[in-house]
Amino acid sequence: MTPEENLSKLGLMLPEVSTPGGSYVSVNVRANIAYVAIQFPIRNEEFLYQGRLGEEISTVEGVKAMELCALNVLAQIDDKIGFDNIVGLNYIDAYFQSGKDWDDSPIVVDGASNLFVNVLEEKGRHSRSIFGVEKLPRNFSVGLTASFTLPSS
């Protein structure tokens, strides 16, 4: 199935593509790698899931926040590259801010990992890193970057 068909089957739609919050581009292509700038849980210009995991944001909400970040990554790729023009997802870097006793980051990041595989199928298999940080912009609970391989010229 195509990514669009998989999204529909999952009852999901890609959000509007957000604009960069600074002096950078949201997707940067170098050779045959596309790098997607950090995406936050924003849906159609609305900031969601703000706060610390384990305090204001539950683990279940964190999974939903990370899924939304992944949808924003896919929206950027679809808009700037096109799903037909990717070989596959290489790597994701997941960032989160949490309370000091919260330790469910792998569960939260699986929200993104599972979404990528469910939408992109084999092209969505990837490696990842998870980083706990003191503070994310706009007090977002999570953020996500990604890199994709493109066909060689």
C-alpha positions as CSV (number, residue, x, y, z in Angstrom):
1,M,0.0,0.0,0.0
2,T,1.1,3.6,-0.5
3,P,1.8,5.9,2.5
4,E,-1.4,7.8,1.7
5,E,-3.4,4.6,1.8
6,N,-1.8,3.6,5.0
7,L,-2.5,6.9,6.6
8,S,-6.2,6.6,5.5
9,K,-6.4,3.1,6.9
10,L,-5.1,4.3,10.2
11,G,-7.6,7.2,10.2
12,L,-4.8,9.8,10.1
13,M,-4.2,12.9,8.0
14,L,-1.0,14.8,7.6
15,P,-1.1,18.2,9.4
16,E,-0.4,21.4,7.6
17,V,3.3,21.9,7.0
18,S,4.7,24.2,9.7
19,T,7.1,27.0,8.9
20,P,10.6,27.2,10.5
21,G,10.8,29.2,13.7
22,G,14.2,30.7,12.9
23,S,16.8,31.1,10.2
24,Y,16.8,27.6,8.7
25,V,15.0,25.4,6.3
26,S,12.7,22.6,7.4
27,V,14.1,20.0,4.9
28,N,17.8,20.2,3.8
29,V,19.0,17.9,1.0
30,R,22.7,17.1,0.7
31,A,23.7,14.5,-1.9
32,N,21.1,11.8,-1.5
33,I,20.2,12.5,2.1
34,A,17.2,14.6,3.3
35,Y,17.5,16.0,6.8
36,V,14.3,17.1,8.5
37,A,14.6,19.9,11.1
38,I,13.1,19.3,14.5
39,Q,9.4,18.8,14.4
40,F,7.2,19.5,17.5
41,P,3.7,18.4,18.4
42,I,2.0,21.2,16.4
43,R,-1.2,20.5,14.5
44,N,-2.2,23.2,12.0
45,E,-0.4,26.0,13.8
46,E,-1.8,24.9,17.3
47,F,0.9,24.1,19.9
48,L,0.0,20.9,21.8
49,Y,1.4,18.7,24.5
50,Q,3.3,21.4,26.3
51,G,4.9,20.5,29.7
52,R,7.0,17.8,31.2
53,L,6.4,14.2,30.7
54,G,5.5,12.6,34.0
55,E,4.2,15.9,35.4
56,E,1.8,17.8,33.1
57,I,1.9,15.2,30.3
58,S,1.2,11.5,30.9
59,T,3.1,8.7,29.1
60,V,0.0,8.0,27.0
61,E,-0.2,11.7,26.0
62,G,3.6,11.6,25.3
63,V,3.0,8.7,22.8
64,K,0.4,10.8,21.0
65,A,2.7,13.8,21.1
66,M,5.5,11.8,19.5
67,E,3.1,10.4,16.9
68,L,2.2,14.0,16.0
69,C,5.8,14.9,15.6
70,A,6.2,11.9,13.3
71,L,3.2,13.1,11.2
72,N,4.8,16.5,10.9
73,V,8.1,14.8,9.7
74,L,6.0,13.0,7.1
75,A,4.2,16.2,6.1
76,Q,7.5,17.9,5.5
77,I,8.8,15.0,3.4
78,D,5.6,14.7,1.4
79,D,5.6,18.5,0.8
80,K,9.3,19.0,0.0
81,I,10.4,15.6,-1.4
82,G,7.3,13.4,-2.1
83,F,6.9,9.9,-0.7
84,D,7.7,8.4,-4.1
85,N,11.1,10.0,-4.0
86,I,12.4,8.4,-0.8
87,V,14.4,5.2,-0.5
88,G,13.7,5.0,3.2
89,L,14.0,6.5,6.7
90,N,17.5,6.3,8.1
91,Y,17.5,7.6,11.6
92,I,15.5,9.6,14.1
93,D,16.7,11.7,17.1
94,A,13.9,12.0,19.7
95,Y,14.0,14.7,22.4
96,F,11.9,14.9,25.5
97,Q,11.6,17.0,28.7
98,S,10.4,15.2,31.8
99,G,10.1,15.2,35.5
100,K,13.1,13.7,37.3
101,D,11.4,10.4,38.2
102,W,9.8,9.7,34.8
103,D,11.6,7.0,32.8
104,D,9.3,5.8,30.0
105,S,11.1,7.5,27.0
106,P,11.3,4.3,24.9
107,I,7.5,3.8,25.2
108,V,6.9,7.4,24.1
109,V,9.4,7.3,21.2
110,D,7.8,4.1,20.0
111,G,4.8,6.3,19.1
112,A,7.0,7.8,16.3
113,S,8.8,4.6,15.4
114,N,5.6,2.6,15.1
115,L,3.9,5.3,13.0
116,F,6.8,5.4,10.6
117,V,6.7,1.7,10.0
118,N,2.9,1.6,9.8
119,V,2.8,4.4,7.2
120,L,6.0,3.7,5.2
121,E,6.2,0.0,5.8
122,E,9.8,-1.4,5.1
123,K,10.9,2.1,4.1
124,G,10.0,3.2,7.7
125,R,12.4,0.9,9.5
126,H,15.1,3.0,11.2
127,S,17.7,3.5,13.9
128,R,17.2,6.0,16.7
129,S,18.6,7.9,19.6
130,I,16.6,9.3,22.6
131,F,17.7,12.4,24.5
132,G,16.3,13.8,27.7
133,V,16.8,17.6,27.8
134,E,16.2,20.3,30.4
135,K,14.1,22.4,28.1
136,L,12.5,22.4,24.7
137,P,11.3,25.5,22.8
138,R,7.8,26.6,23.7
139,N,7.8,24.1,26.5
140,F,7.0,21.2,24.1
141,S,7.2,17.9,25.8
142,V,8.9,16.2,22.8
143,G,10.6,16.9,19.5
144,L,11.8,14.8,16.6
145,T,14.4,15.1,13.8
146,A,14.9,12.6,10.9
147,S,17.0,11.7,7.9
148,F,15.9,10.0,4.8
149,T,17.8,8.4,1.9
150,L,16.8,9.6,-1.6
151,P,17.6,7.8,-4.8
152,S,21.1,8.4,-6.2
153,S,21.2,10.8,-9.1
